[in-house]
């Protein structure tokens, strides 16, 4: 696992890793079945002091904590299912073979959307789909694009998508370039 050295003046919190993601669900049993059968999570013991229906699952070094709330629709103004949108909030998991994932999802009759990200000759294949409660899941081979701190990228003037000259990284990936372009545009807005 790669660790990125701190280069700011602030001392970071003593974090170790991501422990779990907690999700509200209409039915613990439906969600448990999904996370077990589709994603390979295993139910684990949860504290007996909890006085609400839920379940804990674990695999791949991360936990999924399900909390049952049958009234979840009362908090969501969207009645019909949301479209699968790769730019929406989602949980992403690495996978070995995206084609196998697509085949399994098709066998289970699940709807999904694919995307491809390319950066400096590297390609990432992505598959997006929803769990029973509409939370989006991504499975990808994201390890194909190296993780580079912005401080390791070369900076020089270039033209933004808005037609303005900005200073930004030229040896970094799409996300890093987009972040720097957004920051540059924000700085221009502040300066006027």
C-alpha angles and dihedrals in degrees: 000000000000120000121199118221117238112249101174133088094249124090109232124230115266093259122164106184146315107292106186147334116232119212132186111225138183093224124020090201095053092046093045090052090050095049091044100043101033103032103023099240120157124221112244133188116279126199113285091218091076111107097196134076114264146118139224122218130183141193140123091036094297137092130223113207114197120200116190117228112162088188093061090120090062088067096044119074092197109091099176122060115278118245116255102258119175089207092060126093111288147156114240128206128187116238135187099225124022092188091060089049092053091048093051092047090050090049089053092048093242122154116233142168125217131209136180124213119196127191127168094333095317120116129202120193115206134192120193127192140149132253119225091278096048098260109145121237126195125199115190149147092242092152086080089080113063119235108242124179111232088240088067093057125095116242126212136143117282138158117270124219085258091061095252128122111250134173111239146137118294100181097050134086132270095269093051091047091049091049092050092045091051091048091048092050091048089052091050090051091050094049095059 
